Amino acid sequence: TWVIPAVIVGQVQAMVAGKVTIRDWWIDGHSAGVVGLALHEGPTAGSPVFASAERVATDLSLLGLLRGRVAPGLITLVRPEVHFRLDRNGRFANMPVFRGGAGSDSRVPSIAVEGATVCFRREGRPEMVVSGVDGRLASRPQRLDLSAGADDPTWGRWEASGRIDPSFREGSVRLEGDRFAADRAKLERIPFIPEEVWTHVVPRGPVDVLVRLDWSPGKDQPTFATRTEVTLREVDASFPTLGFDAAGTSGRLEVVDGVVHVDKVEGRAIGGKVAARGTLDFVATPSRIDLNLDLARINVADAPRSWQLYEAEVTGRLTGKVHLLAVLNPRGVDLSGSSGEAVVEDGTIQAIPVKSLTLAMHAEGDDLRYSSGPSASRARGLGRRVAGSLPPCHAGGWGWGWFGPAWTAGDLIAPTPQLPAPTSSSFGLAWAAGDLIALQPPAAPKAPAPSGTGIQFPKAITTHLELEDVDIQKLVAKAQYLTGFPFPIPISGRLSLKADATIPLGALRDVKAYAFHGDLTLTGASIDRVDFGRLESRIDLANGVLELSDLRGRLVDYPNGGPDNPPQPTGPAVAATGPLPPGGFRSNVRAELSPPGKLSVTFDGDQLPLGELAAPALPRPTPLSGLATMHLEARADLGAARRPEAWTASGQAESRQISYRGAALDRVALRFALKDSKLDVPSFAAELAGRPLSAQGGLDLKPPQAFDATLDVTGWDLAAALALVPSAPRPSPVSGAASAHAEAR
């Protein structure tokens, strides 16, 4: 009777070092076995139980024993339980020491399992329990072949297969679960996947899980290697650290000894598609993340609030790539080496239609830096420190509040109904609203976020900006709102712009914080009631200096025009060189705006309509007509612009067929110079009905405003001459002709 328990216990004891105990045994004419078998982790019966079985049956029988057969060919385990313990790092902590049995050349019996339960308990994690396991370990020459299956109410249908050396010192096992309904609570129980993974991606829906377990002889215990694959099958998924949910998510997560490889995980999110690939290394100290994110036409308006794009009032479809490199230090996150490129299309910036907006980003430490794109000769550091933007690492994972390029308009608050009255001419730059709202003054800047809390954004963003056929009235309205610069003159027209632009995100009133380098075209425009069919220029604004180079255009003689009735666009464009066409002009302007400094202007115009040149001072319809050709040069110190001595100017002009309220001059020509507060007009000539007038003189613009002048006129009709004076009565109270020579001082 001692043979049965001795054989079974001896077979187990020969393979493993743990203590083996039983409660009872039996033998009959068909089988023999034991009841209540337990394999302990240690050498004593008081150590924890690694495996147990309610019943262990063999194909031994009383008749077989009498014939001398004492080695079973099949052992059947009924309702066994196996308890695997893993440490916090995912290493097996209670695997028994395998002795190798009688050696790999000995034939071990086949083992059948019925209704088994397998438990995996990782330190600090809820356990994974798979029940209803049926299987067989078939004995073959030099190996054992494993085949098993389970139908668990929680985990669904699982299959197991593998090959094991008869010594049990080495082997390979595959566990496969197909299309089980996953959620975060279930996935956190899978012990071979770091729980930090599920702080970054939380699938909800059908997934496939494959676990491969390989072991080989080690010094004291076998050396184990695990490889786990999670295949997402069109699931819904949350990405907490990126701040969005996705539908129809597919792809694969592969975990090899604690390192997660993300293989083209992609889904529908934010109105477009998002894909990720890379690694999350939770074995390294500190942990590291290396992810490539592909964004395809996501809807910026629906982007997570943590991205802060809503504060810049950006809409459109964003397509781009982000290479995220993160070192998860206990003190925070080091983003050094992270970079990104993106293009926003078919959208608006603060409701201004934008054809294309290009962004590029890289990071150094916790400092984000932006440039106008990959073609920039060097990236310009414009970042604000983001210390504290990502929480320190902890057992439950980590998160970041920033993703990709982030914008803010920190000065924006609820609108108020009106602007203060303009006080001076200023230069401002912003992006306009799509629908004109009440003009609004800027709000006081928001108080800075406390150090170490929340995310802090860059001081400015440098980008490539394209505006196409934008209503400049709305652009100016938004500029006044954002910058606080009252625009002193009415303006209308359609603006197109291609430029590399630096836009401040905090100090909106600081002109030095803005930069523009590009080309603009304004068509069908009215500026201070002067009508332009077309105006184009190269614009450069940097360090508070504005340069309008190659400024050229065409004035339109449009007496009834103005900002409320702008002219139609005209073409073609005025050539950069060569003779000017009628109504055409060229100019160059350079102005030091912040701080106010030097101003220089050159201007050449041919046959410009006089009614347009004088439109700011005349009523509509303009009562003045005629054509003027001129050349002007001027210099000034804008810091002392109110003082006459700050200005230097010279020029000449000639006009023909001048008509004012029915009165006409045949010709007017003059030359002038302004220097050291003195205005000199060395030559002034006019003709009225073929009769000449000539004059010259000078005026000191500083008190006591000394002057000198001479005048010669021959045969001028007094009534016709008086009609040229705007305030003169009509009809003229005088008549006759005048000839005179006069001098005055």
Secondary structure, DSSP 8 states (H G I E B T S, - for coil): --HHHHHHHHHHHHHB-S-EE-SEEEE-SS-EEEEEEEEESSSSTTS-EEEEEEEEEES--HHHHHTT--S-SEEEEEEEEEEEEE-TTS-BS----B--TT-TTS---EEEEEEEEEEEEETTS--EEEEEEEEEEEEETTEEEEEEEEEETTTEEEEEEEEE-TTSSSEEEEEEEEEEEE-HHHHTT-TTS-GGGGGT-EEEEEEEEEEEEEEE--SSS-EEEEEEEEEEEEEEEEETTTTEEEEEEEEEEEEETTEEEEEEEEEEETTEEEEEEEEEESSSSSEEEEEEEEEEEEEGGGS-GGG-GGGGTEEEEEEEEEEEEEEEETTEEE-TT-EEEEEEEEEEETTEEEEEEEEEEEEETTEEEEES-TTSSS------B-TTSS----TT----S--SS----TT--S--S------S---------SS---------------TTSS----SEEEEEEEEEEEEHHHHHHHHHHHH-----S-EEEEEEEEEEEEEESS-TT-GGG-EEEEEEEEEEEEETTEEEEEEEEEEEEETTEEEEEEEEEEE---TT-STTS------S---SSSS--TTEEEEEEEEETTTT-EEEEEEEEEEEEHHHHTGGGS-SS--EEEEEEEEEEEEEEGGGTTSGGGEEEEEEEEEEEEEETTEEEEEEEEEEEEETTEEEEEEEEEEETTEEEEEEEEEE-STT--EEEEEEEEEEEHHHHHHTSTT--SS-S--SEEEEEEEE-
